Amino acid sequence: MDILSISEFEKEFKDILKKHKRDAKKLSEGFAHLLVVLSKQGERALIDPHFKKLKGSENLYRMAISRKRLNIRVIFAFHEDEIVLLSAFEEKKKSDYELFVEKAKKRYKRYFEGGNMR
């Protein structure tokens, strides 16, 4: 499966790496590994504990990248033969998660339901 990312995701992920310069290499490596797993296995990868379907959502999933005390989350969706990365954030508390899930839902609607993905 191909992996696409929206510009908001790219900025969020870059900002996380800038903020955590000491761990940036390991975070990037972990993220790259999980992307390979996801691209090769597609929805079958969801049995891996790093991936999880979001409650209350038909099409959104999360990827967990952890390093020491860092909990990085990536919200993504499957769309046709593609995986689309929608949001990236550092989860420190439950409200962080809720905020970025809502952002991802809005982005999903804007890009998929509005036909503006490309």
C-alpha positions in Angstrom: 0.0 0.0 0.0 1.1 3.5 -0.7 1.5 6.0 2.2 0.5 9.6 1.8 0.6 12.4 4.3 -1.2 15.7 4.4 0.8 18.9 5.0 -0.5 19.4 8.5 0.8 16.0 9.5 4.2 16.7 8.1 4.5 19.9 10.0 3.3 18.3 13.3 5.8 15.4 12.9 8.7 17.7 12.1 7.8 19.9 15.1 7.9 16.8 17.4 11.3 15.8 16.1 12.7 19.4 16.6 11.3 19.4 20.1 12.9 16.1 21.0 16.3 16.4 19.2 18.0 13.9 21.5 15.5 11.2 20.6 14.7 12.3 17.0 16.8 9.6 15.4 15.2 6.7 17.4 11.7 8.2 16.9 12.3 8.5 13.2 13.6 4.9 13.0 10.7 3.5 15.0 8.2 5.5 12.8 9.9 4.2 9.6 9.7 0.6 10.8 6.0 0.9 11.7 5.3 2.5 8.3 7.0 -0.5 6.6 4.9 -2.9 8.6 1.8 -0.9 7.7 2.5 -0.6 4.0 3.3 -4.3 3.7 0.5 -5.7 5.8 -2.2 -3.0 5.4 -5.2 -3.7 7.8 -3.6 -7.0 8.8 -1.1 -5.0 10.7 -3.8 -3.9 13.2 -3.1 -7.0 15.3 0.2 -5.4 16.2 -0.1 -3.5 19.6 1.4 -0.4 18.0 -1.8 0.0 15.9 -5.3 0.4 17.1 -8.7 1.4 15.6 -10.1 4.5 17.2 -13.3 4.0 19.2 -16.2 5.8 17.8 -14.7 6.1 14.3 -15.2 3.9 11.3 -12.1 4.8 9.5 -9.5 6.3 11.8 -6.6 4.4 13.5 -3.7 5.3 15.7 0.0 4.3 15.6 1.9 4.5 18.9 5.6 5.3 18.8 7.2 5.2 22.3 10.7 6.2 23.4 11.5 6.4 27.1 8.9 8.8 28.5 7.7 10.0 25.1 4.4 8.8 23.7 4.0 9.9 20.1 0.8 9.1 18.3 0.0 9.2 14.6 -3.6 9.2 13.5 -4.1 7.7 10.0 -6.8 6.3 7.7 -7.0 3.6 5.1 -8.4 5.0 1.8 -8.7 2.7 -1.2 -5.2 1.3 -1.7 -3.5 4.0 0.4 -2.7 4.8 4.0 -3.1 8.5 4.7 -1.3 10.1 7.7 -3.6 12.8 9.2 -2.2 13.9 12.5 0.9 13.5 14.8 1.2 14.6 18.4 2.9 13.9 21.7 0.4 12.4 24.1 1.0 13.7 27.6 -2.6 13.6 28.9 -6.0 12.3 27.7 -7.0 15.8 26.5 -4.1 15.8 24.0 -5.4 12.6 22.5 -9.0 13.9 22.3 -7.9 17.2 20.7 -5.8 15.6 18.0 -8.4 12.9 17.3 -10.9 15.7 16.6 -8.4 17.4 14.3 -7.9 14.2 12.4 -11.6 13.7 12.0 -12.0 17.2 10.6 -9.0 16.6 8.2 -10.5 13.3 7.2 -13.8 14.9 6.3 -12.1 17.8 4.5 -9.8 15.6 2.4 -11.9 12.5 1.7 -15.5 13.6 1.9 -14.7 16.9 0.2 -12.7 15.3 -2.5 -9.6 17.4 -1.8 -7.1 14.7 -1.1 -4.7 15.5 -4.0 
